[in-house]
Amino acid sequence: MKTHAIIPVFIPHKGCPNDCVFCNQKAITARGADIGPKDVKNLIESYLPTLQDRNLKTIEIAFFGGSFTGIPMEEQSAFLSVAKEYKDMGLVDKIHMSTRPDYIDERILDNLKKYDADIIELGVQSFVPEVLSASNRGHTSDDVYKACSLIKSYGFDLGIQLMIGLPKDTKERCIFSARETVKIAPAIARLYPTIVLNDTELCNMYKKGLYQPLSADTAVDITKEMYKILDGAGINIIRVGLKSTDLITEGGEIRGSTFHPAFRQLVEGEIAKEQLELQLRSFIGQNSKNPCLSYEFRCSRNSFSNMVGNGKRNKNYFAEKYKDLKIKYKTDQSLEDGHYIVIKC
């Protein structure tokens, strides 16, 4: 059962004068109209009745869409004062925002402390200077390290967002970014495969043959390796892949094949398949003279869909590759989520 909910407040491109090659903020947020503190209050009031009877442990107000700390300080304070009002009443538990690494300094963080903010997510995207430059990020890797250190020194929960397959990116560079993230040790992370949106410089580059999006399989493979690095370090990966909206759909606002509405399940399903096949092949190798032909694949109930794979792709994979074996798929509540075991029958 879901125990955590976010009340999302989208501030489209407000506070961010930079135009990264991949960014079409209107498409990502599916909102174009400007909003003010009164709109935020109305939004919170519309959400709360649907959340308060769901036995949630945590309700957050989260400012997304633009670079929150890049808007004028008085506007930040006006938005934050509304959020703090609900937090002080005990109706929400945390205040959360996303911003850029170059929009963090002591003055900004002092103001966020004043309004009892909790979580600051940085759109890092990459730790590789060449990738940042080719993507027109407008900040350096030094800005990233400085901002992360400063945020943690103030006691905020830090979040890091990484992108996969940006211009000049490689699998090795993506892995490097994941490992640098582990060194910084944020509380949360997001992994986003690069998607070519219409009305972006990246789309122009794609049309001119100057940029080639990752194939779907490659995007899953690289993201899988990054996921394993972050998850293995105990970092909470709160999102993998862009959220599905009316605008982010095949044939609509995107080009290429890296978008999938269940991208996280594709990644976690590949991890499950990898774990299961490693164990299965070990059993087969140990019993090559007297092969066992019947096995059970087991996991927790919450991980079962990942074990069989999106659209049963894992189940089909094992059935095709190991035609002589009889494999049953079962749940085992003694196992932690994300852990998979193979048992000989």
C-alpha positions in Angstrom: 0.0 0.0 0.0 1.3 3.5 -0.9 2.3 5.4 2.2 3.9 8.5 0.6 2.1 11.2 -1.5 3.2 14.3 -3.3 1.2 17.4 -4.0 2.9 18.7 -7.1 3.1 22.4 -7.8 4.4 23.0 -11.3 6.1 26.3 -12.1 6.8 26.0 -15.8 10.3 27.2 -16.7 10.0 30.0 -14.1 13.3 31.0 -12.6 15.3 29.3 -15.4 16.6 31.5 -18.2 18.7 28.6 -19.6 17.6 26.5 -22.6 19.1 23.1 -22.2 19.1 21.3 -25.6 16.6 18.6 -24.3 14.2 20.9 -22.5 10.6 21.7 -23.5 9.3 22.5 -20.1 5.7 23.1 -21.4 5.6 19.5 -22.6 7.2 18.0 -19.6 4.8 19.6 -17.1 1.8 19.7 -19.4 1.1 23.2 -18.0 1.8 26.5 -19.7 0.0 29.0 -17.5 1.8 31.0 -14.8 0.7 30.4 -11.2 0.9 32.4 -8.0 0.7 31.7 -4.2 -3.2 31.8 -4.3 -3.1 29.1 -7.0 -0.8 27.0 -4.8 -3.2 27.3 -1.9 -6.2 26.2 -4.1 -4.2 23.3 -5.4 -3.3 22.1 -1.9 -6.9 22.4 -0.8 -8.0 20.3 -3.8 -5.5 17.5 -3.0 -5.8 17.2 0.8 -9.3 15.8 1.0 -8.2 12.9 -1.3 -5.1 12.2 0.8 -6.1 12.5 4.4 -8.1 9.3 4.7 -5.5 7.1 3.1 -3.3 6.4 6.1 -0.3 8.0 4.5 3.0 8.3 6.5 4.2 11.3 4.5 2.6 14.0 2.4 4.8 16.5 0.6 4.3 19.8 -1.2 6.8 19.7 -4.0 7.7 22.7 -6.3 8.6 21.2 -9.7 8.8 22.4 -13.3 11.2 25.3 -13.1 14.3 26.1 -11.1 12.6 27.1 -7.9 15.5 28.9 -6.3 16.1 30.9 -9.4 13.0 32.9 -9.1 13.1 36.2 -7.1 13.5 35.7 -3.4 10.3 37.5 -2.6 8.4 35.1 -4.9 10.1 32.1 -3.4 9.1 33.3 0.1 5.5 33.8 -1.0 5.3 30.3 -2.3 7.1 28.8 0.7 4.9 30.7 3.2 1.9 28.9 1.8 3.5 25.5 2.1 4.8 26.3 5.6 1.3 27.2 6.7 0.1 23.7 5.9 3.1 22.1 7.4 2.7 24.1 10.6 -0.9 22.9 10.8 0.3 19.3 10.5 -1.6 18.8 7.2 1.6 18.1 5.2 4.9 16.7 6.4 7.6 18.0 4.0 8.4 20.8 1.6 10.3 19.7 -1.5 11.6 21.6 -4.5 13.8 21.0 -7.6 16.4 23.5 -8.9 19.8 23.8 -10.6 23.2 23.4 -9.1 24.2 27.0 -10.0 21.1 28.4 -8.1 22.3 27.4 -4.7 24.2 29.6 -2.3 24.1 30.5 1.5 21.5 33.3 1.0 19.1 30.9 -0.8 19.6 28.1 1.7 19.1 30.5 4.7 15.7 31.5 3.2 14.7 27.8 2.7 15.6 27.1 6.3 13.5 30.0 7.4 10.5 28.4 5.7 11.2 24.9 7.1 12.0 23.3 3.7 13.1 19.7 3.7 14.2 18.3 0.4 16.2 20.0 -2.4 16.6 18.1 -5.7 19.3 19.1 -8.1 19.0 18.6 -11.8 22.6 17.4 -12.1 22.1 15.3 -15.3 25.8 14.4 -15.7 29.1 14.9 -13.9 31.0 14.9 -17.1 32.1 18.4 -18.3 31.8 17.5 -22.0 28.3 16.2 -21.6 27.2 19.3 -19.7 28.7 21.6 -22.3 27.2 19.7 -25.3 23.8 19.8 -23.5 24.0 23.5 -22.9 23.4 23.0 -19.2 24.9 26.4 -18.3 26.7 25.0 -15.2 29.9 23.1 -14.6 30.6 19.9 -12.7 32.3 22.1 -10.0 29.0 23.8 -9.5 27.4 20.4 -8.8 29.9 19.4 -6.2 29.8 22.8 -4.4 25.9 22.8 -4.4 25.7 19.3 -3.1 28.2 19.9 -0.3 26.4 23.2 0.7 22.9 21.6 0.8 24.1 18.7 3.0 26.0 21.1 5.3 22.6 22.9 6.0 21.0 19.6 6.9 18.6 19.4 3.9 17.8 16.0 2.3 19.6 16.1 -1.1 18.2 14.6 -4.3 20.2 14.1 -7.5 18.6 13.7 -11.0 20.7 12.1 -13.7 20.0 11.7 -17.4 21.1 8.9 -19.7 22.1 9.3 -23.3 22.7 13.1 -23.5 24.8 14.5 -26.4 28.5 13.3 -26.0 27.3 10.7 -23.5 28.5 7.1 -23.3 27.7 4.1 -21.1 31.0 4.6 -19.3 30.2 8.3 -18.7 26.8 7.4 -17.3 28.4 4.8 -15.0 30.9 7.5 -13.9 28.0 9.8 -13.0 26.3 7.1 -11.0 29.5 6.4 -9.1 30.1 10.1 -8.4 26.5 10.3 -7.1 27.3 7.4 -4.6 30.3 9.4 -3.4 28.1 12.4 -2.6 25.5 10.1 -1.0 22.2 11.8 -1.6 19.0 10.7 0.1 17.1 10.2 -3.2 17.8 10.0 -6.9 16.0 10.0 -10.2 17.1 8.4 -13.5 15.8 9.7 -16.7 16.6 8.4 -20.2 17.0 11.3 -22.6 13.8 11.8 -24.6 13.8 13.9 -27.8 10.9 16.4 -27.4 9.5 18.5 -30.2 10.4 22.2 -30.1 13.8 21.6 -28.6 17.4 22.1 -29.8 17.9 18.4 -29.4 15.0 17.7 -31.8 16.7 20.0 -34.3 20.0 18.1 -33.8 18.1 14.8 -34.3 16.6 16.0 -37.6 20.0 17.1 -38.8 21.6 13.8 -37.9 23.8 15.4 -35.2 22.2 13.4 -32.4 21.1 9.8 -32.3 18.8 8.8 -29.4 19.6 5.6 -27.6 17.7 2.5 -28.7 15.1 1.3 -26.1 17.3 -1.8 -25.2 20.4 0.3 -24.8 18.6 2.9 -22.6 17.3 0.0 -20.4 20.8 -1.6 -20.2 22.6 1.6 -19.2 19.9 2.6 -16.7 20.0 -0.9 -15.2 23.7 -0.6 -14.5 23.3 2.9 -12.9 20.3 1.6 -10.9 22.3 -1.2 -9.5 25.1 1.2 -8.4 22.8 3.6 -6.7 20.5 0.9 -5.1 23.5 -1.0 -3.9 24.7 2.1 -2.1 21.3 2.4 -0.3 20.1 5.5 -2.3 16.4 5.6 -2.7 15.6 5.8 -6.4 12.3 7.5 -6.4 11.7 7.6 -10.2 13.1 5.9 -13.3 11.9 7.3 -16.6 9.6 10.3 -17.3 6.0 10.2 -16.1 3.4 9.5 -18.7 1.2 12.6 -19.5 -1.1 13.6 -22.3 1.8 15.2 -24.1 4.6 12.7 -23.5 3.2 10.0 -25.7 4.4 8.1 -28.8 3.5 10.0 -31.9 2.9 13.2 -29.9 5.6 15.3 -28.4 8.5 12.9 -28.7 10.9 11.4 -31.2 12.8 8.1 -30.9 12.1 5.1 -28.8 13.5 5.8 -25.3 10.1 6.6 -23.8 8.1 3.8 -22.3 5.2 4.3 -19.8 6.6 1.4 -17.7 10.3 2.2 -18.1 11.0 1.5 -14.5 9.5 -2.0 -14.7 11.6 -2.6 -17.8 14.8 -1.8 -15.8 13.8 -3.6 -12.7 12.6 -6.6 -14.8 16.1 -6.8 -16.4 17.7 -6.8 -13.0 15.4 -9.6 -11.9 16.2 -11.6 -15.1 19.9 -11.1 -14.5 19.7 -12.4 -10.9 17.5 -15.4 -11.8 19.6 -16.4 -14.8 22.8 -16.2 -12.9 21.4 -18.6 -10.2 19.9 -20.9 -12.8 23.1 -21.2 -14.8 25.0 -22.0 -11.6 22.5 -24.9 -10.9 22.8 -26.2 -14.4 26.6 -26.1 -14.3 26.7 -27.9 -10.9 24.4 -30.6 -12.2 25.6 -31.0 -15.8 25.8 -34.9 -15.5 22.4 -35.3 -13.8 20.5 -32.2 -14.8 17.5 -31.0 -12.8 14.7 -30.1 -15.2 12.3 -28.5 -12.7 12.8 -25.1 -10.9 10.9 -22.5 -9.0 11.6 -18.8 -9.4 10.6 -17.0 -6.2 10.2 -13.4 -5.0 8.0 -11.2 -2.8 4.5 -10.4 -3.9 5.5 -6.8 -4.7 8.3 -7.9 -7.0 6.3 -10.6 -8.9 5.5 -8.4 -11.9 9.2 -7.6 -12.2 10.1 -11.3 -12.0 7.8 -12.2 -14.9 8.7 -9.0 -16.7 6.7 -6.3 -18.4 4.3 -8.1 -20.8 5.7 -11.4 -19.5 8.9 -10.8 -21.4 11.1 -12.5 -18.7 8.8 -15.5 -18.6 8.9 -15.8 -22.4 12.7 -15.3 -22.4 13.3 -18.3 -20.1 10.7 -20.4 -21.8 12.4 -19.9 -25.2 16.0 -20.1 -24.0 15.6 -23.1 -21.6 13.0 -25.2 -23.5 13.9 -28.4 -21.6 13.2 -26.9 -18.2 10.0 -26.6 -16.3 9.9 -23.3 -14.5 7.2 -22.2 -12.0 6.9 -18.6 -10.8 5.9 -18.2 -7.1 5.7 -15.6 -4.4 7.5 -16.0 -1.1 6.8 -13.3 1.5 10.0 -14.3 3.4 11.9 -12.5 0.7 12.6 -8.8 0.6 11.3 -6.8 -2.3 13.8 -6.8 -5.2 15.4 -10.2 -4.2 14.9 -13.2 -6.4 15.9 -16.8 -5.8 15.9 -20.1 -7.8 15.0 -23.4 -6.1 15.4 -26.8 -7.6 12.3 -28.9 -7.4 
